[in-house]
Amino acid sequence: MSSGDLGLWALGAYFLLLVVVAEVARRARTDLTPADHFLAARHLGVFVLFLTLYATAYSGNSLLGYPGEAYRRGFSWIMATGFMMSIIVVFHALVPGIRPLAIRHGFVTPGDWLRHRFGEERHAGLLRTWIAVLMVVALANFLLAQLRAMGLVAHEFTGGALPYWVGVVALAGLILFYETLGGMRAVAWTDAVQGVLMLVGLGTLLAWLLGEAGGLAAATRRIAEVRPEAVVVPPLRESANWLSSVLLLGLASVVYPQAIQRIYAARSGRTLRHAMVLMTFMPLATTLVVTLIGLAAIPRLEHLGTIEADTVMPRLLAAWAAEGMGSALLAVLVFLGALAAIMSTADSVLLSLGSLVAQDLFGRPRDDPATTAFGKRVAAAVMVLTLALALGPPLTLWRLIELKMELLIQCVPAFLLALHWRRLDARSALAGVVVGTVFAVVPSLAGVKRLAGFHVGVIGLGLNLAACLLSVRIGGRKRSPSGSVS
């Protein structure tokens, strides 16, 4: 049996498993309210919470985009481990302050925090809407990246037996099915399975690659022979890009709506703390591993184009599977792990999209079962629209990551700054996010990604903060926050 046939059989078995999990999750629900559907009734325990955070954070971007970027850039991409670690650091500035408020006031979406902090006056409403739009656009971008990654990995590993468009459509349909049926429970439980598969799969693949190369030192020497520029000390501009990426990913990832909602969904503060401790070690177990995989591919897969580099992972798996039945079985395990990681992020994004649009954009009540039904319809509509984009002209997965982060990072002051600085009012936060968004979007539309090595979104955040501070100073004591963070 070929690796492509094994891959198809494995896909079928995996599909069946997810359908069973969805039905069990549906039967476990307690009611039809948004809190039950979107937050699993706030009952996620340590193990499931850790694995759903892990599987959501390390997605198709990590398993395809990061190896692809390491292949393109060489050893300078080792910075990826640093910016994934920075996410954990920044989380500790958000979680202790927002978690007790979320439980006390029954938050379901990020907009609930904004409503609590800034009240209901006109500028506060505009701020919630602006941030909701940014988050929805960023999540749609995120979903697009996952759909593209699903199609790529399924097509490449099955040797073309599963066409790209069939993989995208079939996997998207499966995600929509179990997310709609089982809500956050189905998403979290499938994430737990997917997280274990991903950890085992990545470790196995790296062991094979380094074993074939004779160890990391030998692999590095071979990379230097094939592409000398991949091992040189990066120039100053690249170092500035390192710092920019740490700021971009470290800050923007903290305001992922799906990450915020997992803070709300934890069974207790103690559960959340333990899950975050476990997450601290995941950049070494995952980001460093996928970076090394991308580097090890340089001498094995020479002359891949810019877009083709995103297929490094499935190409390596196909090469491994061709070595014999034992290798093929292990390669199938890694394939399922990679696919599982991608799907785990896509389902989380879709769940958050439905709740954001229903509550933060359309103002549906957070305790009404009709809001849940509306959120499900929104998720289905967004999935269909994003499918159409996924079948269109491609961008690199890393570029899709950058685009969404440059939008999300503009939301940071309304969360982190507002949490720790009482004087920040809705008018000032709105002025900041508008200025930052304009600066992040306009240069991107003109084809400008960075200035002096710094992402335009990071520079936009600097202007965002400056506008906040200036507005507060000009406003003086005429305004004060209508919400409280105590």
N, C-alpha and C positions, 0 to 999 in steps of 0.2 A: 504494500500500500504506500503511495507517495505521500510526501509531507502535505501536499495540497489536499489530498483526500482526508488525511488525519485531521487537518485543520477544519475542514467542513464538518466532519463528525463531531469534533470537539465543540464547534460552534452550536451544533444542534443540541448537544447535551447541556451546554451552558444556557442556552435559551430556555430549555425546559426547567432547569433549576431556578432561573429568575421568575418564571411564571408561577412556580410553586411558592416561592418566597412572597410574591405579590399577593397571592390568595391568602396565605397565612397572615400577612400584615393586614389585609382587609378585614379578616375575622377578629383581629386583635383590637380594632379601633373601638373607642368608647362612645364617641358621638361624631357628628358631622361638622363640628365647629372648625374655624381656621386654626385654632391652637392645637387641636388634635391632628388635623391633616398636615399642616405645615411645620409643626414642632413636635409631633409624636407625643402630645399631651405633656411635654416637658419631663419625660421619664427616661432619657437616654443614660445608661450606665457608663462606667469608666471604659470598659473594653470596647463597646460599640461606639461610644463617643470618640475615643482615640482613633479608631480605625476609620470612622466616617470623616473626621477631620483630616486624617492622613490621606485617604483615597481622594478626597476632594482637592486638597492642596497640591498633590502630585498627580497630574492629569496627562492628557495627550500632549499638552505643551511640554511637560517634563520628559515623557518617554519618547517622543518623536522630535519635538522642537529643540530640546536641550542637546541631545546627541547630534542633531543636525547643525546646531550652532557651534558645538565643539569641533565638529568636522570642518566647518568653514573657517573658524578662527584659530584653532589650535589650542595650545596650553593656556592662552590668555583667558579662555572661558572657564578656567578653574574658579573664577570669581563667582560663578553661579552658586556654589556652595555657601559663599559668604552672604549673598543677598537672601537666600532661603533661611539662613540663620537669623538675619536681621528681622524677619517677619515675627519670629518667636519673641524677640526682644521687645518689639513695639506692641505686641499683643498684651504684654504685661502692663503697659501704660493704659490700656483700654479696659481689659476684663475686670479688674477689681472695682472699678468705678461704675461700670454700666450693668454688670450682672445683677447686683442687689436691686437696682432700680427696675430692671426688666421683670424680675419676679414680683416685686411689690406692686407694680402697675400693670402687669400682664402684657408686656410688649410682644408683638408678633412679627413686625417688620422694622427695618431701620427707621422708617418714618415715624413710628411710635416714639422713639427716643427724641427725634426732632420736635415733635408736638409737645412732649413733656418739657423739654429744655427751653423752647422758645415761645410756647403758647400758641394762640390761635389768631393773633393779629395779622394784618394783610401781608407784611413782609415775611412773617413766619410761614404763611401759606405758600408764598412764591418760592421761598427757600426750599420747602419740602418738595414742591413740584419740580424745581430745577434739579435737585439732587436725585429725585426719583427718575427723571429722564436720563440723567447721566448714568445712573446705575443700570437702567433698562438697556440703554445702548451698549454699555460695557458688557452686560451679561449676554446680550444677543451676539456680540462679537465673540465672547468666550464660547458660546454654544456653537457658533460657526466653526471655530478652531477644533472643537471636539468632533464635530460631524466630519470634517475633512480628515482628521487623524484616524477616525474609525474606518472610513473608506480606504485610506491608504494602507493601514496595517492589514486589513482583511484581504485586500486585493493582492498586495505583495506577498504575504505569507502563503496564500493559497495558489501561488504561481499563476495568478490571473484567472483561475477557475471561477472566482467570485468577482464579477466586474465592480469597479469602484462605485458606480451609482447604485448598484444593488445592495452593496454593503452599507452604504450611507442610509438608504431608505429603510432597509430591513432593521438595522440596529436602532435607528431613530424611532421606528414604529414600536419596537420592543420597549425602549425607554419610556415612551409616552404611555404605553399600556400599564407597566408596573408602577410608574409614578402616579398616574391617575387613579389606579385601583388602591394602592396601599399608602400613598402619601409619604411623609417623612420616615415612617417605620420601614416601608419597603426600601426606600433609598438608603437608610442607615444600615439595615440588615444586609442588603446586597453590597454596600460599601465594605462591610466587615469581611465578607467573603473575598471581595475584590482586593482589599488591602493585603490580606495574607498571600493571595496569589502573586501580587506584584512584588512583595518582598522576596519571596522564594524565587520567583522567576528572574529578577534582576541579579541576585547573587549568583545564581547558576550560570547565567549568560556571561557575566564578568569573569567567573572562574574559568570558563571554557576559553574565552578570548585571551586572557593572560597566560593560561596554560599552553595554548597554541603558539603564543609569541615568545615563550620562555621567560616570562616575568615582566614586571613593569619597566625595569631598566632596559631590557632587550627591546621591548616595544617602543620605548622612547628613542633609542638609537635608530630603529627602523623608520620611525616618523621623521627624524632629522635627515635621514638619507633621501626620503621620498619628497618631503616638503620642508626645507630648512627653516622657512619663515614661521612655521608652526611652533617652534621651540625657542624662539628668541625672546629676550626681555621686551615687553611691549613699550611703545613710545608714550610720551606724556599724555597725548590725546586719548590713547586707549586707557591709561590709568584714570583719567578724568571720567571716562565712560564707566569704569568700574565703580567709582564713587556714585555716579549718577544712577547706575543700575541698582546699587544697594539702597539708595534713597527711594527710587521709583518702586521697586518691588517690596521693600520693607514697609513702606508707608501705605501704598495703595492696596496691598493684599489684606491689610487689617480691616479695610472697609468693604471687602467682598460681602455682599448681602448674605450669601450662603454661610459665610464664616460667622457673621454677626448673629444669624438665626440659630446657629449651633451653640453659641453662648447662651441664648435664651432657652434652648432645648435640653440643656444638661439637667440631670436629676437634682443636683445640688452644687453649691460652690466647691465643696471638697472633691466631688466627681470631676468638675471642670479643671481644678488645679492638678489633679493626678494625670488627667489626659494631656494637659499642656506640658507636664514634666516629660512624659513619654515622647511628645512631639519634638522636644528639644534635640533629640538624637537623630531624627529622621533626615535632616540634610546630609549627614555623613552616610547614612544607609541608602539614600536614594539619589540625591543630586550629584554627589561626588561619584557615585557608581555610574550614572548615565553619562556623566561627563567623560569618564574614563572609557566607556563603551564607544562614544563618539570619536575619541582620540585614537583608540585601537582600530577603528574602521579606516583611518587615513591610508595606511599602507595596503589594506585589504581591498578597499574599494576606491581606486584612484579615479580622478577626473569626473566626479559627479558634479552636475550643475547646481546652481543656487537652490532651485526648487527641489531637485532630486535629492539633495542632502537630507531632507526631512524623511526620506525612506531608508536611512542608514539602519535603523533598528530592524525592520522587517526583512531587509536584504541580508543582514547578518544571520537572522533566524533561519531564513531559507537555506543559506549556505551551511549552517550547522546541521539542519535536518537532513541534508543530502549525504551526511557521513555515515548513516546507518540507522537501524530501527531504534536503538537506545538513544542516540542523539536526537532523532526525530521526535520521540516521546517527550524528551526534556524541552525541545524547542517548542512543542505544542503547549507545554505548561507555561513557558515564558510568553508565548503568543497570547494565551488566555489572560495572563497577568497584565500584559500591556493593554489588551482590549478592555479588560475589566477596569483598569485605572481610568481609561478614557471615558467609559460609560458612567463610572461613578461620579465624575465631575459633571458630565452632561446632565445627568438626572438631577443633581443638586442645583445646577443653574436653572433648569426648567422649573423646578419647584419654587425657587426664589422669584423667578420672573412672574409666575402666576400670582403670588401673594403681593409682590410690589405693585403690579399694575392694578390689581383689584382694590387694594387698600390705600396705597400712597398716591396713585394717580386718579383713581375713580372715587376714592373716599368711601368705599363700602365698609360697613361696621365690622369690627374684628371678632365679634361674638355671634355672628349670624351664619347659619349653614349655607345660606344663599351666596355668601361671599366665597365660600369654598368652591361651590359649583361654578361660579363666575371665574375664579382663578384657574380652574381646570380647563375651561373653554379658552381662556387667554393662552395658557400653556400650549394647547393644541394648535391655535392659530399661529403663535410665534414659531413653533416647530416647523410648520408647513412653509412659512415664509423663509426661515433660515435654511431649510432644505434646498430651496431654489437657489440661494446664494452659494451653498456648498457645492452645487453642481456647476458653478460658473468658473471664471478665471481665477487661478490660485494666487495667494500670497504665501510667503514663508510663515511657518507657525510662530516663529519668534517675533516677526513684525506684527502679527495679530496680537500677541501678548503685549507688546509695547503700546499699541494703539489703545487697547482697553485700559491699561494702567495709567496712561497719560490723562484719561478722563476720570478714572476713579480717584486718583491722587488729589484732584481738586475738591473732593468731598471730605478730606481729612480734617481741615480746621473745624468743620461743623460737628465733628465727633470728638477728636482728641483735644483740640484747643478749647472747645465749648465745655468739655468735661472738667477741665482743670482751670479755666479762667472765667470767673463769674461775669466779668464786665462785657464779654462778647455778646452782643445783641443780634437779633435776627437781621436787621438792616445791614449791619457790618459784615456778618457772615455771608449774606446774599451778595453784597458788593464784591467780596473777595472771590467767591466761587464764580461769579460772572466774569471778572477780569481774568482769573486763572484759566477758565475754559476757553475764552476767546484766544488767549495767547497760545494755548495748547493746540487748538484746532486750526487756526488760520495758517501758521507755518506748515503744518502737516499737509493741508490741502495744497499748499504751494510746493510740496515735495521736500521741505526742510525737516529733517528728523532730529538733528542735534545742532547745538551752537557751542563751539569750543569743546566738544566731547560730551556736553550735557544735554540730556533729552529736553525737548521743548516743554514737555509736561512738568519736569522738575523745575525749570525756570518759571513756568506758569505758576507752580505752587509758591515759589518765592514772591511773585507779584501778588498772588492770592493773599498770602499772609500780610504783606505790606499794606494792601488795600483794607484788610480787616483792622489792622492797627491804626491806620490813618482815619478810618471812619469812626472808630471808637473814640479817638482823640478829639475829632471834630465835634462829635455828638456830645462829648462831655458827660454831664450828669443829667441830661434831659431824658435819657432812656435807661432802663435797667432790665435785665432778663426777666421775663414773666414766669419762666419755669425755675425750678430749683434742682440742683444736683446733689443735694444733701439727703 
